[in-house]
């Protein structure tokens, strides 16, 4: 069969693929945004599913890549989570601290978290307030290390409780604190539902005069204990022979957990 020069040219044009022919139909990239709204990782396509060139990855920006890399490591598998994997969730949080980006750290918490931080008397219960805390804390360039801890695993949840130590890169100071992490599954990813952190009493030196900041710190510890709604935690803030003159009772109290149980029903915050 013979084709005229015009016919050959027409066939050639007809079979030239346009740019859309090379774009996989399944791939949809989220639009860039400057909003502080927490990132949704359910829309992220796994690297193992779709290979992308480095130029394509640059469309997301550095923060998107770091956030995706950190959170993708905490996705839920078919098998129950193990103790080593629970401890690995702390390392993911620690890696988020190392980025110095409060938005990435805040993304490790659930949509409705409870953060009772070490150096703030204000409970943080949403993305914006968690981010706000780490805006300041990350200036200290903290890096944590678990010294000892106890892990418990249940149906759809896990907890890690113990003692960790922070090295503050900005000053070189080391601080030990008690910690509790409660993890739950959210959108197929393990995230932090509850995080409590408080400085160990032993870290407050008895050889130095107490300062106003120390006194404020004691109040913050007590206030954080109230926010936990745990009468035992509140009782531990008092000495064994301590005397409490409460606002809602005419009777002086000691470390009376029965009184504290009723008081905590009011959900007080000082």
C-alpha positions in Angstrom: 0.0 0.0 0.0 1.3 3.5 -1.0 0.6 6.7 0.8 0.9 10.2 -0.6 3.1 12.6 1.3 0.0 14.3 2.7 -1.4 11.1 4.0 1.8 10.1 5.6 2.0 13.4 7.4 -1.6 13.1 8.6 -0.9 9.6 10.1 2.2 10.9 11.8 0.3 13.7 13.5 -2.6 11.4 14.5 -0.2 9.1 16.4 1.7 11.8 18.2 0.8 11.4 21.9 0.0 14.5 23.9 1.6 15.2 27.4 -1.4 13.7 29.2 -0.7 10.3 27.7 2.3 10.0 30.0 0.6 10.9 33.2 -0.8 7.9 35.2 -4.5 8.4 35.7 -4.3 7.3 39.3 -1.8 10.0 40.3 -3.3 13.2 41.8 -1.0 15.6 43.5 -2.5 17.9 46.2 -2.3 21.6 45.6 0.3 23.6 47.6 -1.1 25.5 50.5 0.3 27.9 53.1 -2.5 27.1 55.6 -1.6 25.8 59.1 -4.4 23.2 58.8 -2.9 19.7 59.6 -1.9 17.7 56.6 -4.2 14.9 55.5 -2.1 11.8 54.8 -4.9 9.7 53.4 -4.4 11.5 50.1 -0.8 10.8 49.9 0.2 8.1 47.3 2.9 5.7 48.6 6.3 5.9 46.9 6.2 2.2 46.6 3.0 2.5 44.5 3.9 5.3 42.2 7.5 6.1 41.2 8.2 9.8 40.9 11.2 11.6 39.6 13.0 14.1 41.8 11.6 17.0 39.9 8.0 15.7 40.7 8.9 15.4 44.4 10.0 19.0 44.4 6.5 20.1 43.7 5.6 19.2 47.3 8.3 21.2 49.0 10.7 20.1 51.7 8.1 20.2 54.6 5.7 18.0 52.7 8.4 15.4 52.0 9.6 15.3 55.5 6.1 15.0 57.0 5.2 12.3 54.6 8.4 10.3 55.3 7.9 10.5 59.0 4.2 9.6 59.1 4.4 6.9 56.4 6.5 4.9 58.8 3.7 4.7 61.3 1.1 3.3 59.0 -0.9 0.3 60.2 0.0 -3.1 59.0 -2.1 -6.3 59.2 -0.3 -7.7 62.2 -0.8 -6.3 65.7 1.8 -3.6 66.6 4.8 -4.9 68.6 6.6 -3.4 71.5 9.6 -2.5 69.3 7.2 -0.8 66.9 5.6 1.2 69.8 9.1 2.3 70.9 9.7 3.2 67.3 6.8 5.7 67.4 8.8 7.7 69.9 11.7 7.7 67.6 9.5 9.1 64.8 8.4 11.9 67.2 12.0 12.5 68.0 12.8 12.7 64.3 10.0 15.2 63.9 11.7 17.3 66.6 15.0 17.2 64.7 13.4 18.8 61.7 12.8 22.0 63.7 9.4 22.4 62.1 6.5 22.6 64.6 4.0 21.7 61.8 5.7 18.3 61.3 5.8 17.7 65.1 2.1 18.6 65.4 1.2 16.2 62.6 2.3 13.3 64.9 -0.7 14.0 67.2 -4.3 13.1 66.5 -7.0 15.6 65.5 -8.2 15.8 69.1 -5.1 15.3 71.2 -4.2 16.0 74.8 -0.7 17.4 75.3 0.4 18.2 78.9 3.8 19.6 78.1 6.9 19.9 80.2 7.4 23.7 80.1 3.8 25.0 79.8 0.9 25.2 82.2 -1.6 25.1 79.3 -3.1 21.8 78.1 -3.0 21.6 74.3 -6.0 19.9 72.7 -5.9 20.7 69.0 -3.4 21.1 66.1 -3.0 24.8 66.5 -2.3 24.8 70.2 0.2 21.8 69.9 2.0 23.6 67.1 2.0 26.8 69.2 3.8 25.0 72.0 6.4 23.5 69.7 7.0 26.9 68.0 8.8 27.9 71.3 10.1 24.5 72.5 11.9 23.7 69.2 14.0 26.9 69.7 15.8 24.9 72.4 16.7 22.3 69.7 15.6 19.3 71.9 16.5 15.7 71.3 15.0 13.0 73.5 16.3 9.6 74.7 14.2 7.1 76.6 16.1 5.9 79.7 13.5 3.3 80.8 9.9 2.7 80.1 7.0 0.3 80.2 4.9 -0.5 77.1 1.3 -1.8 77.0 -0.6 -2.8 74.0 -4.4 -3.2 73.6 -7.0 -3.4 70.8 -6.3 -0.4 68.6 -4.2 1.4 71.2 -0.7 1.3 72.8 1.0 3.2 75.6 4.6 3.9 76.5 5.3 5.3 80.0 8.6 6.0 81.8 11.6 8.3 82.1 13.2 10.2 79.2 16.1 12.7 79.0 16.3 15.7 76.7 19.5 17.3 75.5 18.8 20.9 74.6 21.1 21.6 71.6 20.8 25.4 72.1 22.4 25.4 75.5 23.8 21.9 76.0 21.6 21.4 79.1 20.2 17.9 79.9 16.8 17.5 81.5 15.1 14.3 82.8 11.4 14.0 82.8 8.5 11.6 83.3 6.5 10.8 80.2 3.4 9.0 79.0 2.4 8.5 75.4 -0.9 7.0 74.4 -1.1 6.0 70.8 -4.2 5.2 68.7 -4.9 4.5 65.1 -6.3 7.5 63.1 -6.8 7.2 59.4 -4.7 4.1 59.2 -1.7 5.7 61.0 -0.5 5.4 64.6 -0.6 8.8 66.2 -0.3 10.4 69.7 -3.6 10.8 71.5 -2.3 11.7 74.9 1.2 13.0 75.8 2.1 14.0 79.4 5.6 15.2 80.3 6.8 16.6 83.6 10.2 17.3 85.1 11.4 14.8 87.7 11.4 16.2 91.3 15.0 15.1 91.7 15.9 17.4 88.9 15.1 20.4 91.1 18.3 20.9 93.1 17.8 21.3 96.9 21.3 22.9 97.2 20.1 26.1 95.5 17.6 28.7 96.8 14.2 28.3 95.2 13.4 30.9 92.6 10.1 32.5 91.5 10.3 30.4 88.3 10.7 27.2 90.4 7.6 28.2 92.4 5.7 28.7 89.2 7.0 25.4 88.0 5.5 23.6 91.1 2.2 25.2 90.3 2.4 24.1 86.7 3.0 20.5 87.8 0.0 20.6 90.1 -2.1 22.2 87.4 -1.1 19.5 84.9 -2.0 16.9 87.4 -5.5 18.4 87.7 -5.8 18.3 83.9 -5.2 14.5 84.0 -8.3 14.2 86.2 -6.3 11.6 88.2 -6.7 12.0 92.0 -3.5 9.9 92.6 -1.5 12.2 90.4 -2.8 15.2 92.3 -2.2 13.6 95.7 1.4 13.0 94.8 1.9 16.8 94.5 1.4 17.1 98.3 3.8 15.9 101.0 2.7 13.0 103.2 1.8 15.4 106.0 0.6 18.3 103.8 -2.5 20.3 104.7 -4.9 21.4 102.0 -7.4 24.2 102.8 -9.8 23.9 99.9 -12.1 26.5 98.5 -15.1 24.1 98.3 -14.9 22.7 101.8 -14.7 24.1 105.4 -12.6 21.1 106.5 -8.8 21.0 106.2 -7.7 18.1 104.0 -4.6 15.9 103.8 -3.8 13.8 100.8 -7.5 12.7 100.8 -8.2 11.1 97.5 -11.9 10.9 98.2 -12.0 14.7 98.4 -9.9 14.9 95.2 -12.2 12.6 93.3 -15.2 14.8 93.9 -13.2 18.0 93.3 -11.9 16.7 89.9 -15.4 16.1 88.7 -15.6 19.9 88.4 -12.7 19.7 85.9 -10.7 22.5 87.5 -7.9 24.4 85.9 -5.9 27.1 87.7 
